Amino acid sequence: GKRYRRQDEIGTPFCVTVDFESLNDMAATVRERDSMKQERIKMEDIRDYLEEKLEN
């Protein structure tokens, strides 16, 4: 919604969303600005995931 649009406007390449489901599955939603693709990533893997995406 509004938060994603704001991040798109300022050029944030990825948004990480922690929600109520995150408390159960210990994962967050990572959204790519350019493709709008969203994936659930385990919290312990988010740093590696983003580093890999930013290198490419």
N, C-alpha and C positions, 0 to 999 in steps of 0.2 A: 503494500500500500504506500502510504505517504512516506514512510521512512526509507523504503527502497528507492522511491523517486528522488528523494533528497540526496541520497548517496550517489545515484546515477548522475545527478546534476553536477556534483562536485568531483566526479571522476573516480570514485572508490571502485577498484576492480573486483573486489569480493566483499560480500556481506555475510557475517556469521550471526545466525539467529539461535539463541538459546531460549527454549520454551518449556512449558510444563512437562511435555513428553521427555525432554532432556533429563529430567530428574529420574525417570524410569529406565531409559535406555543409554544414558551417559553419551549421547550424541547430539550434535547440533546440525542445523541446516546451513549449508554453504551455498550461496547464490553467486553465480558469475554475472557480472554486469553485461558483457558483450553478447553472450548467448542466452542469458536469462535462465540457464540450466541450474537446477537445484539438486543437491545431493545431501543425504544424511551421512555425516562423517563422525566416527567415534571421537570423543573429545581428546583422547590420547594421541590421535593421528592427525589432528587439524594442523599442527605446525608443519609436519612433513608434507601434508597435502598442499598447503599454501606455498611452501618453499618450492615444491616441484612445479606447480602451476606458474609461479612467478618467474622461474628460470626459463620457461619455454615461451 
